Amino acid sequence: MSRTRTERLVNLVICLLSTRRFLTAAQIALTVPGYEHDPSDPRDHEAFQRKFERDKAELRELGVPLETGTASIFDQEPGYRIAQREYALPDILLEPDEAAAVGIAARLWQHAGLAAAASSGLAKLRAAGVEVDPQATLGVEPVVTVDPAFGPLTSAARDRRAVTFKYRVPEVDEPSVRRLEPWGVVCWRGRWYVVGHDRDRNAARCFRLSRIVGDVKATGRPGAFTPPEDADLIKHVAVSSGPIARTGRATVTVRPGRAAGLRRLASEIVPGPEGDRLTISYGDPEWLASRIAGYGPDARADGPPELRDAVIQHLKELVTRYELPAVAR
């Protein structure tokens, strides 16, 4: 299955899960990216119908409970929806490494553009007067998007193209320029790293994406280098990072039923009037702060002060990074 078709099917599922109403094919065509066509053109409309029929058959083969019906007795055209009661999964207990893999996939799903397309589709449904239930979609908890360097570095690694960027280390005030042949980007302990061959040091190096300052610039031609076949990127980052002693104890308040990732980290959970109070052991306040900030209003760092300050700083950086430029008057 092509990536374009996969994205279209995912957005179709999100669309049909987001409302309890039956949506007609015409409404779906106006909402789901990939179904754009001219209904007044017979050939174009016929092509859409064939595509839609194939997608419906594909969803049913995958076990998605696609229903056909009408919203009222006055509707002439049948509509479609997904039976939420049959689609929902029972509670799934994941091991820590499995939960981490799901979390990484959720971040990549959000970053890859599917979330933007889905949000656009839901906005179209609301504009058409269709009631949308935001809690009835895929159920992926909100997370902070990956660092801005993620896209350029993954593209450069895929194209085997060298890059330059400015990199800041904690013990040095001014960032230095690095020249790297990127082998790949990996996630380790909640942070993203790029691993590759440092041209200036003539050795393998890894760099944390959050410490990259400014833009990543591709240099030279594609296919300029060949990564080692036996390179273990995760192992390289793990060796470079070293062990982390979890000597800190954090207190975090989360809303009932929310922030499952933080709950898995907790050694103690105590229900309270403002939410569930978690006790979490940690070694790196910045790492835990990014996790807490990722759950938005569903989680609050109560202490210690170094953790609260790290969360506040993380949120300030996000605001600065993504705030829209002022409109000239």
C-alpha positions as CSV (number, residue, x, y, z in Angstrom):
1,M,0.0,0.0,0.0
2,S,1.4,3.4,-1.0
3,R,2.1,6.1,1.6
4,T,-0.5,8.4,0.0
5,R,-3.2,5.7,0.2
6,T,-2.2,4.9,3.8
7,E,-2.5,8.5,4.8
8,R,-5.9,8.8,3.1
9,L,-7.2,5.7,4.9
10,V,-6.0,7.0,8.3
11,N,-7.7,10.3,7.7
12,L,-10.9,8.5,6.6
13,V,-10.9,6.6,9.9
14,I,-10.4,9.8,11.9
15,C,-13.2,11.5,10.0
16,L,-15.7,8.7,10.5
17,L,-14.7,8.2,14.2
18,S,-15.1,11.9,14.9
19,T,-18.9,12.1,14.5
20,R,-21.8,9.8,15.4
21,R,-23.6,11.0,12.3
22,F,-23.6,9.1,9.0
23,L,-21.5,11.0,6.5
24,T,-22.4,10.8,2.8
25,A,-19.7,10.2,0.2
26,A,-20.0,13.8,-0.9
27,Q,-19.3,15.0,2.6
28,I,-16.4,12.7,3.0
29,A,-15.0,13.9,-0.4
30,L,-15.0,17.5,0.9
31,T,-13.4,16.5,4.2
32,V,-10.7,13.8,3.7
33,P,-7.5,14.8,1.9
34,G,-7.0,12.6,-1.2
35,Y,-10.6,12.6,-2.3
36,E,-10.6,16.0,-4.0
37,H,-12.4,16.0,-7.3
38,D,-14.9,17.8,-9.5
39,P,-18.3,16.3,-8.9
40,S,-19.6,18.0,-12.1
41,D,-17.0,16.1,-14.2
42,P,-18.4,12.5,-14.8
43,R,-15.0,10.9,-15.3
44,D,-13.5,12.7,-12.3
45,H,-16.5,11.7,-10.1
46,E,-16.4,8.1,-11.3
47,A,-12.7,7.9,-10.5
48,F,-13.5,9.2,-6.9
49,Q,-16.2,6.6,-6.5
50,R,-13.9,3.8,-7.6
51,K,-11.3,5.0,-5.1
52,F,-13.8,5.3,-2.3
53,E,-15.2,1.8,-2.9
54,R,-11.6,0.4,-2.8
55,D,-10.9,2.2,0.4
56,K,-14.2,1.0,2.1
57,A,-13.3,-2.6,1.1
58,E,-9.8,-2.2,2.5
59,L,-11.1,-0.9,5.8
60,R,-13.5,-3.8,6.2
61,E,-10.8,-6.3,5.3
62,L,-8.7,-4.7,8.1
63,G,-11.5,-5.3,10.5
64,V,-12.7,-1.7,10.8
65,P,-16.5,-1.8,11.6
66,L,-17.8,0.4,8.8
67,E,-21.5,1.0,9.0
68,T,-23.9,2.2,6.3
69,G,-27.1,4.1,7.1
70,T,-28.9,7.4,7.0
71,A,-29.1,10.2,9.6
72,S,-32.9,10.5,9.1
73,I,-35.8,9.1,7.1
74,F,-35.6,12.1,4.8
75,D,-32.1,11.4,3.6
76,Q,-31.9,10.1,0.1
77,E,-28.2,9.2,0.0
78,P,-26.7,6.6,2.3
79,G,-23.9,7.6,4.7
80,Y,-21.1,6.0,6.5
81,R,-19.6,5.9,10.0
82,I,-17.5,3.6,12.2
83,A,-19.2,1.8,15.1
84,Q,-17.2,3.2,18.0
85,R,-18.4,0.5,20.5
86,E,-16.9,-2.2,18.2
87,Y,-13.8,-0.3,17.2
88,A,-12.6,0.5,20.7
89,L,-9.9,-1.8,22.0
90,P,-9.9,-3.1,25.6
91,D,-7.2,-1.9,28.0
92,I,-3.8,-2.9,26.8
93,L,-0.9,-3.3,29.3
94,L,2.4,-2.5,27.7
95,E,5.9,-3.1,29.0
96,P,8.0,0.0,29.4
97,D,10.0,-0.6,26.2
98,E,6.7,-1.2,24.3
99,A,5.2,1.9,25.7
100,A,8.2,3.9,24.6
101,A,7.9,2.5,21.1
102,V,4.3,3.6,20.9
103,G,5.2,7.0,22.2
104,I,7.9,7.5,19.6
105,A,5.4,6.4,16.9
106,A,2.9,8.9,18.1
107,R,5.4,11.7,17.9
108,L,6.4,10.7,14.4
109,W,2.8,10.4,13.3
110,Q,2.1,13.9,14.6
111,H,5.2,15.3,13.0
112,A,4.8,13.6,9.6
113,G,1.8,15.7,8.5
114,L,-1.0,13.3,9.2
115,A,-2.1,15.3,12.3
116,A,-2.3,18.5,10.3
117,A,-4.4,16.9,7.6
118,A,-6.6,15.3,10.2
119,S,-7.1,18.6,12.0
120,S,-8.0,20.3,8.7
121,G,-10.6,17.6,8.0
122,L,-12.2,18.0,11.4
123,A,-12.3,21.7,10.9
124,K,-14.2,21.2,7.6
125,L,-16.7,18.9,9.3
126,R,-17.4,21.6,12.0
127,A,-17.8,24.2,9.3
128,A,-20.4,22.0,7.6
129,G,-22.4,21.9,10.8
130,V,-21.4,18.3,11.7
131,E,-20.9,17.8,15.4
132,V,-17.4,16.5,16.1
133,D,-16.3,14.5,19.1
134,P,-12.6,15.2,19.6
135,Q,-12.3,12.4,22.2
136,A,-13.5,9.8,19.7
137,T,-10.5,9.8,17.4
138,L,-7.4,7.7,17.6
139,G,-6.8,8.3,21.3
140,V,-3.2,9.4,21.0
141,E,-2.4,11.6,23.9
142,P,-1.1,15.1,23.1
143,V,2.7,15.3,22.9
144,V,5.1,18.2,22.1
145,T,6.3,18.0,18.5
146,V,9.9,16.9,17.8
147,D,12.7,19.5,17.5
148,P,12.8,21.6,14.3
149,A,16.1,20.0,13.3
150,F,14.3,16.6,13.1
151,G,13.0,17.0,9.5
152,P,16.2,18.4,7.9
153,L,18.4,15.8,9.6
154,T,16.2,12.8,8.7
155,S,16.0,14.0,5.1
156,A,19.8,14.5,5.0
157,A,20.3,11.0,6.4
158,R,18.0,9.5,3.9
159,D,19.7,11.3,1.0
160,R,23.2,10.7,2.4
161,R,23.9,14.3,2.3
162,A,26.3,16.2,4.7
163,V,25.0,19.0,6.9
164,T,26.3,21.9,8.9
165,F,24.7,23.4,12.1
166,K,25.5,25.3,15.2
167,Y,25.7,23.3,18.4
168,R,25.7,24.5,22.0
169,V,27.1,22.4,24.9
170,P,26.2,23.2,28.5
171,E,29.8,24.2,29.6
172,V,30.3,26.6,26.6
173,D,28.4,29.8,26.1
174,E,28.8,30.2,22.3
175,P,27.7,27.5,19.9
176,S,30.2,26.0,17.5
177,V,29.7,25.0,13.9
178,R,29.6,21.3,13.3
179,R,30.0,19.4,10.0
180,L,28.3,16.0,10.0
181,E,27.6,13.1,7.7
182,P,24.3,12.0,9.4
183,W,23.6,8.3,9.6
184,G,20.3,8.5,11.3
185,V,18.1,10.1,14.0
186,V,17.1,8.1,17.0
187,C,15.2,8.7,20.3
188,W,17.0,7.8,23.6
189,R,15.5,8.4,27.0
190,G,12.9,10.8,25.6
191,R,15.4,12.9,23.6
192,W,16.2,12.9,19.9
193,Y,19.8,12.5,18.7
194,V,21.5,12.5,15.3
195,V,24.4,10.1,14.9
196,G,27.0,10.4,12.2
197,H,30.6,11.0,11.1
198,D,32.0,14.3,12.4
199,R,34.1,15.6,9.5
200,D,36.2,18.0,11.7
201,R,37.0,15.3,14.3
202,N,37.1,12.4,11.8
203,A,35.1,10.2,14.2
204,A,31.6,9.1,15.0
205,R,29.7,11.5,17.1
206,C,26.1,12.0,18.4
207,F,24.3,15.3,18.9
208,R,21.2,16.1,20.9
209,L,18.7,17.9,18.6
210,S,17.5,20.2,21.3
211,R,21.0,21.7,21.5
212,I,21.1,22.6,17.8
213,V,20.9,26.4,17.4
214,G,19.3,27.8,14.2
215,D,18.8,26.0,10.9
216,V,20.4,22.8,9.7
217,K,21.9,23.3,6.3
218,A,22.5,20.6,3.8
219,T,25.8,20.8,1.9
220,G,27.2,19.0,-1.1
221,R,25.5,16.5,-3.3
222,P,23.2,13.6,-2.3
223,G,24.9,10.2,-2.0
224,A,28.1,11.8,-0.8
225,F,28.8,9.1,1.9
226,T,27.9,5.6,2.9
227,P,27.0,4.9,6.5
228,P,28.6,1.8,8.1
229,E,26.4,-1.3,7.7
230,D,26.9,-2.4,11.3
231,A,26.2,1.0,12.9
232,D,24.1,0.6,16.0
233,L,22.8,4.2,16.5
234,I,21.0,3.5,19.8
235,K,24.0,1.8,21.3
236,H,26.2,4.7,20.2
237,V,24.0,7.2,21.9
238,A,23.7,5.1,25.0
239,V,27.4,4.8,25.4
240,S,27.9,8.5,24.8
241,S,25.2,9.5,27.3
242,G,26.3,7.2,30.1
243,P,24.1,6.0,33.0
244,I,21.8,8.4,34.8
245,A,21.4,8.2,38.5
246,R,17.8,8.8,39.5
247,T,18.3,10.7,42.7
248,G,15.5,13.3,42.3
249,R,12.0,12.8,43.5
250,A,9.3,14.8,41.7
251,T,5.7,15.4,42.6
252,V,3.3,15.8,39.7
253,T,-0.5,16.3,39.6
254,V,-2.3,14.8,36.6
255,R,-6.0,14.8,35.7
256,P,-7.9,11.5,36.3
257,G,-7.5,9.1,33.4
258,R,-4.9,11.3,31.7
259,A,-1.1,11.3,31.2
260,A,-0.7,7.5,31.1
261,G,3.0,7.9,30.2
262,L,3.7,9.8,33.5
263,R,1.7,7.2,35.4
264,R,3.9,4.5,34.2
265,L,6.9,6.3,35.6
266,A,5.4,6.8,39.0
267,S,6.4,4.8,42.0
268,E,3.3,6.1,43.9
269,I,-0.1,7.4,42.8
270,V,-2.4,9.1,45.4
271,P,-5.9,10.3,44.3
272,G,-6.7,13.9,45.4
273,P,-9.3,16.7,45.0
274,E,-7.2,18.4,42.2
275,G,-6.2,15.2,40.5
276,D,-3.9,12.2,41.0
277,R,-0.7,13.0,42.7
278,L,2.3,11.1,41.3
279,T,5.7,10.5,42.8
280,I,8.4,10.0,40.1
281,S,12.1,9.4,40.6
282,Y,14.3,11.1,38.0
283,G,17.9,11.9,37.2
284,D,17.6,14.6,34.5
285,P,15.1,17.4,35.2
286,E,15.1,18.5,31.6
287,W,14.0,15.1,30.4
288,L,11.1,14.8,32.9
289,A,10.1,18.5,32.2
290,S,9.7,17.8,28.5
291,R,7.5,14.8,29.3
292,I,5.3,16.8,31.6
293,A,5.1,19.7,29.2
294,G,4.0,17.3,26.5
295,Y,0.7,16.6,28.3
296,G,-0.2,20.3,28.4
297,P,-3.0,21.1,30.9
298,D,-3.4,17.5,31.9
299,A,-0.2,17.5,34.0
300,R,1.4,20.0,36.5
301,A,4.8,19.9,38.1
302,D,4.5,20.6,41.8
303,G,8.1,20.2,42.8
304,P,11.0,20.3,43.3
305,P,11.7,23.9,42.2
306,E,14.4,22.8,39.6
307,L,11.7,20.7,37.9
308,R,9.1,23.4,37.9
309,D,11.6,25.9,36.5
310,A,12.6,23.4,33.8
311,V,8.9,22.9,32.8
312,I,8.4,26.7,32.7
313,Q,11.5,27.2,30.6
314,H,10.5,24.4,28.2
315,L,7.1,26.0,27.7
316,K,8.6,29.4,27.1
317,E,10.9,27.9,24.4
318,L,7.9,26.3,22.7
319,V,6.0,29.6,22.7
320,T,9.0,31.4,21.3
321,R,9.6,28.7,18.7
322,Y,6.1,28.4,17.4
323,E,4.5,31.9,18.0
324,L,3.3,33.6,14.8
325,P,5.0,36.7,13.6
326,A,3.1,40.0,14.3
327,V,0.9,41.1,11.5
328,A,2.0,44.5,10.1
329,R,-0.7,47.2,10.5
